[in-house]
Structures are given as C-alpha cells and as structure tokens.
C-alpha cells in the first residue's frame, strides 16, 4: 500500500495533480457523508438510550407517587375518623371529594379538547387557500 495523504494531496511525499485530486473528490465526499451518518447513528443511539432510561425512571417515580397518594387518602380517612364519624362515612366523604375533583378536571379537559377539534391548522389552510387564489388571480384581493 502506498502512503496517501488525501488532505495535502501527496502520495509517498510526491504531490498529486489536480486531476488526481478531482478524481478522488467523489470518494472523499462519500466517505465524509458515510462518516457523518455513522456519527449521527451513534449519537442518536446514545440519546435514545438516555431517553429510555430517563423515561423508565420517571415512570417508576410516577408509580411510587400513586402509592403516596393512596397513603395520603388513607391518612385523610383516618383523620376524619378521629372526629367521631364512622370510618365508612369518612371513606365516602373522601371518595365524594375525589369524584368532584375528577369531574371538574374532566369538564375542563373536555372544554380544552373542543377547542382543538378538528386537529388541523384551519386558519393556516384558509390563509394558504387565499394566497393560492391570489396567485391564480381568482377572487378579491385583501388590502391590509
């Protein structure tokens, strides 16, 4: 094998001609693109692994948080029971409060969903149609 330095254009200490350098250009570009694609693959694999591990840890924290909420609800029921009310009534009171909170959240979420329906950018589509008609010369022009 010959000692080729593609950056300086020398082979074994001899300078290469312009035609030889130009002939190597497609190979150099191909190698550069292949190297960049490989770098992209490695970087994406590393980032996706980190995202997967982070997502798993957050999911684990969410499960522990659900247990925490269960313990807090039990504490609320037991706290109400110390007021002299029967334990079953305290559990019903806490359950009713949870039902009210869930209902309020569902109502607010439903109203928010209605603002997003249909899930298409209708204003943008309308604007693009107006622009297209203006280019075609169809319809009235808007003066701003």
C-alpha positions as a Python dict, from the first residue, in 0.01 Angstrom:
ca = {
    (1, 'X'): (0, 0, 0),
    (2, 'X'): (114, 350, -71),
    (3, 'X'): (119, 620, 192),
    (4, 'X'): (-157, 853, 75),
    (5, 'X'): (-238, 1180, 242),
    (6, 'X'): (-567, 1289, 88),
    (7, 'X'): (-576, 1624, 264),
    (8, 'X'): (-244, 1754, 126),
    (9, 'X'): (-266, 1556, -198),
    (10, 'X'): (64, 1374, -164),
    (11, 'X'): (149, 1009, -234),
    (12, 'X'): (466, 892, -66),
    (13, 'X'): (590, 1251, -49),
    (14, 'X'): (506, 1335, -415),
    (15, 'X'): (245, 1597, -496),
    (16, 'X'): (-60, 1480, -688),
    (17, 'X'): (-202, 1653, -990),
    (18, 'X'): (-525, 1849, -991),
    (19, 'X'): (-695, 1577, -1196),
    (20, 'X'): (-599, 1311, -943),
    (21, 'X'): (-737, 1528, -662),
    (22, 'X'): (-1059, 1591, -855),
    (23, 'X'): (-1089, 1218, -927),
    (24, 'X'): (-1071, 1147, -552),
    (25, 'X'): (-1335, 1410, -471),
    (26, 'X'): (-1641, 1179, -506),
    (27, 'X'): (-1475, 918, -287),
    (28, 'X'): (-1386, 1179, -26),
    (29, 'X'): (-1739, 1318, -25),
    (30, 'X'): (-1886, 968, 1),
    (31, 'X'): (-1656, 884, 292),
    (32, 'X'): (-1740, 1214, 462),
    (33, 'X'): (-2115, 1155, 427),
    (34, 'X'): (-2080, 794, 547),
    (35, 'X'): (-1879, 912, 847),
    (36, 'X'): (-2136, 1178, 931),
    (37, 'X'): (-2418, 925, 903),
    (38, 'X'): (-2232, 686, 1133),
    (39, 'X'): (-2174, 968, 1381),
    (40, 'X'): (-2544, 1054, 1363),
    (41, 'X'): (-2638, 691, 1431),
    (42, 'X'): (-2409, 668, 1731),
    (43, 'X'): (-2529, 999, 1872),
    (44, 'X'): (-2896, 907, 1826),
    (45, 'X'): (-2844, 565, 1988),
    (46, 'X'): (-2677, 733, 2285),
    (47, 'X'): (-2955, 992, 2317),
    (48, 'X'): (-3235, 736, 2278),
    (49, 'X'): (-3076, 515, 2545),
    (50, 'X'): (-3064, 813, 2781),
    (51, 'X'): (-3427, 898, 2698),
    (52, 'X'): (-3534, 538, 2762),
    (53, 'X'): (-3358, 520, 3096),
    (54, 'X'): (-3488, 862, 3198),
    (55, 'X'): (-3843, 772, 3092),
    (56, 'X'): (-3826, 447, 3288),
    (57, 'X'): (-3709, 627, 3599),
    (58, 'X'): (-3985, 887, 3565),
    (59, 'X'): (-4240, 606, 3523),
    (60, 'X'): (-4107, 443, 3838),
    (61, 'X'): (-4140, 773, 4022),
    (62, 'X'): (-4500, 804, 3900),
    (63, 'X'): (-4584, 458, 4038),
    (64, 'X'): (-4434, 549, 4376),
    (65, 'X'): (-4630, 876, 4364),
    (66, 'X'): (-4953, 680, 4312),
    (67, 'X'): (-4875, 476, 4624),
    (68, 'X'): (-4802, 802, 4807),
    (69, 'X'): (-5141, 942, 4707),
    (70, 'X'): (-5306, 622, 4835),
    (71, 'X'): (-5133, 663, 5169),
    (72, 'X'): (-5240, 1028, 5189),
    (73, 'X'): (-5601, 934, 5116),
    (74, 'X'): (-5588, 669, 5386),
    (75, 'X'): (-5448, 928, 5625),
    (76, 'X'): (-5732, 1165, 5533),
    (77, 'X'): (-5990, 893, 5603),
    (78, 'X'): (-5828, 805, 5936),
    (79, 'X'): (-5803, 1172, 6025),
    (80, 'X'): (-6173, 1223, 5963),
    (81, 'X'): (-6247, 910, 6167),
    (82, 'X'): (-6092, 1075, 6474),
    (83, 'X'): (-6372, 1335, 6467),
    (84, 'X'): (-6617, 1070, 6583),
    (85, 'X'): (-6766, 987, 6244),
    (86, 'X'): (-6785, 621, 6144),
    (87, 'X'): (-6494, 505, 5928),
    (88, 'X'): (-6722, 408, 5637),
    (89, 'X'): (-6871, 759, 5631),
    (90, 'X'): (-6523, 914, 5631),
    (91, 'X'): (-6426, 692, 5336),
    (92, 'X'): (-6742, 801, 5150),
    (93, 'X'): (-6668, 1170, 5215),
    (94, 'X'): (-6312, 1136, 5079),
    (95, 'X'): (-6440, 935, 4779),
    (96, 'X'): (-6703, 1203, 4706),
    (97, 'X'): (-6436, 1476, 4717),
    (98, 'X'): (-6224, 1275, 4473),
    (99, 'X'): (-6527, 1232, 4245),
    (100, 'X'): (-6589, 1609, 4247),
    (101, 'X'): (-6223, 1681, 4167),
    (102, 'X'): (-6226, 1421, 3884),
    (103, 'X'): (-6548, 1574, 3745),
    (104, 'X'): (-6403, 1925, 3744),
    (105, 'X'): (-6084, 1803, 3571),
    (106, 'X'): (-6287, 1609, 3313),
    (107, 'X'): (-6507, 1913, 3239),
    (108, 'X'): (-6208, 2144, 3195),
    (109, 'X'): (-6030, 1883, 2980),
    (110, 'X'): (-6339, 1832, 2762),
    (111, 'X'): (-6369, 2206, 2702),
    (112, 'X'): (-6000, 2223, 2614),
    (113, 'X'): (-6039, 1931, 2371),
    (114, 'X'): (-6329, 2105, 2197),
    (115, 'X'): (-6100, 2398, 2113),
    (116, 'X'): (-5858, 2159, 1939),
    (117, 'X'): (-6118, 1991, 1716),
    (118, 'X'): (-6067, 1943, 1424),
    (119, 'X'): (-5696, 1871, 1471),
    (120, 'X'): (-5600, 2056, 1155),
    (121, 'X'): (-5449, 2405, 1124),
    (122, 'X'): (-5768, 2553, 977),
    (123, 'X'): (-5651, 2916, 990),
    (124, 'X'): (-5328, 2830, 810),
    (125, 'X'): (-5511, 2624, 547),
    (126, 'X'): (-5757, 2910, 492),
    (127, 'X'): (-5469, 3157, 456),
    (128, 'X'): (-5290, 2930, 210),
    (129, 'X'): (-5606, 2894, 2),
    (130, 'X'): (-5642, 3273, -8),
    (131, 'X'): (-5276, 3308, -109),
    (132, 'X'): (-5319, 3044, -381),
    (133, 'X'): (-5629, 3219, -514),
    (134, 'X'): (-5441, 3549, -513),
    (135, 'X'): (-5159, 3395, -715),
    (136, 'X'): (-5411, 3246, -958),
    (137, 'X'): (-5590, 3582, -979),
    (138, 'X'): (-5918, 3435, -850),
    (139, 'X'): (-6134, 3623, -601),
    (140, 'X'): (-6093, 3960, -438),
    (141, 'X'): (-5767, 4094, -306),
    (142, 'X'): (-5747, 4189, 56),
    (143, 'X'): (-5600, 4528, 138),
    (144, 'X'): (-5420, 4542, 463),
}
